[in-house]
Amino acid sequence: MTKHNSKRAGAKSEKLEFVQEYLPIKDLRNGIVETTDGRYIKILEVEPINFTLRSDEEQFNIISSFASWLKISPMRLQFKSVTRKADSDKHVAMVRDELDTEDNPQCKELGEDYIKLIKDVGSREALTRRFFLIFQYEAVGRGESDDYAKIYGMLQTAEQNARAYFLQCGNSIIQPKDPDEATAEILYMFFNRRSCVDEPFSSRVNRVVVDTMAAKKKVIGLDAVPHIRMAHFLAPRGIDLTHYNHIIMDGLYYSFLYIKAGGYPAASGRAGCPRSSTQGKAWMWTCISGGRTEARPSTRWRSGFASTAPSSKACRIPAPIMRS
C-alpha cells in the first residue's frame, strides 16, 4: 500500500492508495492479458539453447531463422530475461528420498556430502534464468479492437508462427496445461520477485480467497466465491514511486536503462573469444550473465507494465533466446 498526503481547505487530510490500483491488469482469459488501457498481451516462455557451443554454420542458420521470424512477428514485442537464485530444495529432497532406500553406509555418507555441496553452491552461486516472449495484439482496422474472437485468433496465429520459427532455431516454447494459470503465475513472479520465493502463487490464491470470503462474511464450502479482481492475486506487498531514479517493489530496488535503436553495436568482442568470431553475436549476454539482471530488449515502461517501443529496428537481436 502506498500513502500520500493532500491539503484541502487548509486542512491536512490523508489518502490511502492501494497497490492494486497501479497494476494495469483488467482480466485474464485464454492465456491473454487484457490491460486497463485496452491492450491484449500474450506471454510465452521460451526454452533457451546454448548458442555459443554451436558451430559457425549453425549460428548463422539460427540467426537467419530468427531474422525471418522478425519480418512477420508482431510489431510490439519484447524479450524478458528473469534471473533468480536457483531453488535446490527439490533436488535435495529427491536425493534424500534415494538415500532413505540406500543400505550401503558409504553411499549414504557420499550422498550427505553431495547434499552439503548442493546447499553450499546453491546459496552462493547457483542461478536460474527464465526467458519470455511478450507481444500484444495490433488492430488492423477500426472496430477490430472490440472483437475478442478476432483478437484471440490473431494472437493464436502469432503464437503458432513463433513456435514454428523458434523450433528452427532450436528453441521450444512451453505449452502449459492451463494457459490462464501459467500466465498468472508468470505475472505474479514479475511483480513479487521476493515474496514468490516464500509464498508460491497457489498459496497466494488460497489466501486471497479466504480473506475475501471472511471480509464478505461468507462460509467456505457453502457460499459461492465472489468475483475477485485479478490484480488482488498479483499485487506486490508495496510499491514506492517517490524516487526519481528507481522504484521499490516488493522490497527490491529496480532501475531502468533504455538503449536507443541506433545504439546497438554492429560488432562486439566477448571476453575470451576472438573478435572476428563474434561479430555482433549474443553481445547482450555479457550484460546479463553476471548476476540478477533482467533484459527487456526494445521495450520501455508504460502504465506500470512493460510495453514495447514503436521502433522495430531495436528488435533485431537474437541474444535473449540464448544462454551460455
Secondary structure in CASP SS format (residue, H / E / C, confidence):
PFRMAT SS
TARGET T0000
AUTHOR 0000-0000-0000
METHOD secondary structure of the structure
MODEL  1
M C 1.00
T E 1.00
K E 1.00
H E 1.00
N E 1.00
S E 1.00
K E 1.00
R E 1.00
A C 1.00
G C 1.00
A E 1.00
K E 1.00
S E 1.00
E E 1.00
K E 1.00
L E 1.00
E E 1.00
F C 1.00
V H 1.00
Q H 1.00
E H 1.00
Y H 1.00
L C 1.00
P C 1.00
I E 1.00
K E 1.00
D E 1.00
L E 1.00
R E 1.00
N C 1.00
G C 1.00
I E 1.00
V E 1.00
E E 1.00
T E 1.00
T C 1.00
D C 1.00
G C 1.00
R C 1.00
Y E 1.00
I E 1.00
K E 1.00
I E 1.00
L E 1.00
E E 1.00
V E 1.00
E C 1.00
P C 1.00
I E 1.00
N E 1.00
F H 1.00
T H 1.00
L H 1.00
R C 1.00
S C 1.00
D H 1.00
E H 1.00
E H 1.00
Q H 1.00
F H 1.00
N H 1.00
I H 1.00
I H 1.00
S H 1.00
S H 1.00
F H 1.00
A H 1.00
S H 1.00
W H 1.00
L H 1.00
K H 1.00
I H 1.00
S C 1.00
P C 1.00
M C 1.00
R C 1.00
L E 1.00
Q E 1.00
F E 1.00
K E 1.00
S E 1.00
V E 1.00
T E 1.00
R E 1.00
K E 1.00
A C 1.00
D C 1.00
S C 1.00
D H 1.00
K H 1.00
H H 1.00
V H 1.00
A H 1.00
M H 1.00
V H 1.00
R H 1.00
D H 1.00
E H 1.00
L H 1.00
D H 1.00
T C 1.00
E C 1.00
D C 1.00
N C 1.00
P H 1.00
Q H 1.00
C H 1.00
K H 1.00
E H 1.00
L H 1.00
G H 1.00
E H 1.00
D H 1.00
Y H 1.00
I H 1.00
K H 1.00
L H 1.00
I H 1.00
K H 1.00
D H 1.00
V H 1.00
G H 1.00
S H 1.00
R H 1.00
E C 1.00
A C 1.00
L E 1.00
T E 1.00
R E 1.00
R E 1.00
F E 1.00
F E 1.00
L E 1.00
I E 1.00
F E 1.00
Q E 1.00
Y C 1.00
E C 1.00
A C 1.00
V C 1.00
G C 1.00
R C 1.00
G C 1.00
E H 1.00
S H 1.00
D H 1.00
D C 1.00
Y H 1.00
A H 1.00
K H 1.00
I H 1.00
Y H 1.00
G H 1.00
M H 1.00
L H 1.00
Q H 1.00
T H 1.00
A H 1.00
E H 1.00
Q H 1.00
N H 1.00
A H 1.00
R H 1.00
A H 1.00
Y H 1.00
F H 1.00
L H 1.00
Q H 1.00
C H 1.00
G C 1.00
N C 1.00
S C 1.00
I E 1.00
I C 1.00
Q C 1.00
P C 1.00
K C 1.00
D C 1.00
P H 1.00
D H 1.00
E H 1.00
A H 1.00
T H 1.00
A H 1.00
E H 1.00
I H 1.00
L H 1.00
Y H 1.00
M H 1.00
F H 1.00
F H 1.00
N C 1.00
R C 1.00
R C 1.00
S H 1.00
C H 1.00
V H 1.00
D H 1.00
E C 1.00
P C 1.00
F H 1.00
S H 1.00
S H 1.00
R H 1.00
V H 1.00
N H 1.00
R H 1.00
V H 1.00
V H 1.00
V H 1.00
D H 1.00
T H 1.00
M H 1.00
A H 1.00
A H 1.00
K C 1.00
K C 1.00
K C 1.00
V C 1.00
I E 1.00
G C 1.00
L C 1.00
D E 1.00
A C 1.00
V C 1.00
P C 1.00
H C 1.00
I C 1.00
R C 1.00
M H 1.00
A H 1.00
H H 1.00
F H 1.00
L H 1.00
A C 1.00
P C 1.00
R C 1.00
G C 1.00
I E 1.00
D E 1.00
L C 1.00
T C 1.00
H C 1.00
Y C 1.00
N C 1.00
H C 1.00
I E 1.00
I E 1.00
M E 1.00
D C 1.00
G C 1.00
L E 1.00
Y E 1.00
Y E 1.00
S C 1.00
F C 1.00
L C 1.00
Y C 1.00
I C 1.00
K C 1.00
A H 1.00
G H 1.00
G H 1.00
Y C 1.00
P C 1.00
A C 1.00
A C 1.00
S C 1.00
G C 1.00
R C 1.00
A C 1.00
G C 1.00
C C 1.00
P C 1.00
R H 1.00
S H 1.00
S H 1.00
T H 1.00
Q C 1.00
G C 1.00
K C 1.00
A C 1.00
W C 1.00
M C 1.00
W H 1.00
T H 1.00
C H 1.00
I H 1.00
S C 1.00
G C 1.00
G C 1.00
R C 1.00
T C 1.00
E C 1.00
A E 1.00
R C 1.00
P C 1.00
S C 1.00
T E 1.00
R E 1.00
W E 1.00
R E 1.00
S C 1.00
G C 1.00
F E 1.00
A E 1.00
S E 1.00
T E 1.00
A C 1.00
P C 1.00
S C 1.00
S C 1.00
K H 1.00
A H 1.00
C H 1.00
R C 1.00
I C 1.00
P C 1.00
A H 1.00
P H 1.00
I H 1.00
M E 1.00
R E 1.00
S C 1.00
END
